[in-house]
Amino acid sequence: MTAAAASGHGLAAGYRRFVRRRVLLLAGLLAAVLAALVADVATGPSSFPAARLLAGLLDPSVLGAAERVILWDIRLPQAVIALLVGASLGVAGVELQTALDNPMASPLTLGIQAAATFGAAVAIVFGIAVAGAGATVVVPGFAFLAAALAALALYALSRLYGAGADTVVLFGIALLFAMNALVALVQFVADPDALQQVVFWTMGSLAKATWPKVAVLLAVLALCVPASLRQAAAMTALRSGDEHARSLGVPVERLRLLVLARASLLTAAAVAFVGAIGFVGLVGPHIARLALGEDHRFLVPGSALAGALVLCLASIASKSLLPGIVIPVGIVTALVGVPLFMALILTRRRRR
Amino acid sequence: MTAAETAVLPGLILQDIVAGYRGRPVIDGLSIEPVAPGRLVALLGPNAVGKSTLLRALAGLGSVSGRIVLDGRELTRLPRAARFGLVGYLPQSLPQPTSLLAWEAVASAYSATAPHGFGPAGGAADDAIESVFGELGIAGLALRRLDQLSGGQRQMVGLAQLLVRRPRLMLLDEPTSALDLRWQLRVLETVRGVARRTGAVAMMAAHDLNLALRFCDRVVVLSRQGVVADGPPLEAMTTGVLRAAFGVEARVERCSAGHPVIIADHAMDD
């Protein structure tokens, strides 16, 4: 223990230097995300000169009809949705990791994503349509319902058995297997058309992006992120441990429930529109944590940006790996995410 | 509650406290003499006698019934936020070794229950945090990560998390368990100093009888049968009490500097 001078003069100034560095890092991440977004829009099966692309973005009327459709109805919504889905999964992941005090927690590993997949698969295969509501609402609605039920089951089980945070993760893994089995069951009874749709969709693909879907995702993010930032201090306090947070008056159980609700909402919206995207919700928060530390005022926006960046880059890779072919982006995130995740764990262990 | 009533009843009153698991109380009907403001009270007793249970219950973390009156206000009747604003509790567990900076851990404690996540802006918060690091003599730790600190250092950060909120009742569960000798003394001197200066009540569960003897104004000795002694350390910790509560043959002697010292000779047979 340092026997430093009893006076703490200049500590606040010292801490402000950390804050400035973190704000700069966040700005850097944002710049990287925007650059990746532009690069994502510029990549695609048909060639599109960069100058013409920029001109078309500023003034769509300079483009021909075909070019306008490619830019404004295909590439741009796809790139923006990649960004928003990455941000959603990043936020959901970091909140779950903190709430459950487990670095392996994420929408994927807790089975919330699989539950959303199941809900959406049911809606697709059984052609469920609610009066007046199109697929933009029904499929995500079912995905959310299933995700929320799964999250609630997780919460109830852990409350019922007085389980610690690590047991919740085990429940989550059990849930993941159960949901995967149910998705397989739905696929088994599906007719060939619906089956193809579901299979395509379990791979995770940006191909069906549209502007209304962008709007829904934006709305969900606009609902969840400010709520999450309002609880930043409580979440940061939770990093000291359950008992410590409780002793400060943080209602830990309610906080967990809210986090699970937000994570279900974010995951369901993301999964419903682009299918199952693995590892972004796990890797995004870890990148943010390495760069920004664990103060949630920085970590939450950082995870959103890191998640967005990872998925944008994955989207670029999915279009450029095989010339002329767009690989479903979920396959790319899994292939890239696993080694990236391993590397993160190993570097962290070495640093300890 | 009127100002007059508050003035009449400063300090802490505990009456008929029942705490523990539902249907199986660990603390069953505990009452102690009122504690005057500014006092440091040691809660002593063998393992599993309910020291931690009592502290958690007083902190609002476990089920509890009975009267807990602090500075004239009955805690169990206060709204949650008001209660946690008055009471600070340091758990026996240490703050987790995360990549959080010590400063951030203390800042999060300061604003954990603020209505908006960013906490009070700048000035007041910075001053409060900075002065706590100075008070505890751990300014050198403030900008280091918790996962790079030793257990004892993290225990100090935990204490800073408690002190930064300036509670009127400080509940400390073995606050020196991870500390070396020098820091044990510093922590107890600091806690006693804060209590005396601010008129807050401090209650500490402890195993080290000699530290309690040396620093505390009062000791409450618990056994499975309830309170076996309650009073100034030298009056409360007699040979008979030590035998009854701890099951040891022990004596209280004076060392060459004149301090009373408890020397345990041997454990009694069951």
Interface residues (C-beta under 8 A of the other chain):
Chain A: M1 T2 A3 A4 A5 A6 S7 G8 H9 L11 A12 G14 Y15 F18 D101 L229 R230 Q231 A232 A233 A234 M235 T236 A237 R239 S240 G241 E243 H244 A245 R246 S247 L248 G249 V250 P251 R289 G293 E294 D295 H296 R297 R352
Chain B: A59 G60 L61 R80 A81 R83 F84 G85 G88 Y89 L90 P91 S93 P95 Q96 T98 S99 L100 L101 W103 E104 A105 A107 S108 A109 S111 A112 T113 A114 P115 H116 G117 F118 G119 D126 D127 I129 E130 S131 F133 G134 E135 G137 I138 A139 G140 L141 A142 L143 R145 D147 S150 G152 Q153 M156 G158 Q161 L162 R165 D180 W183
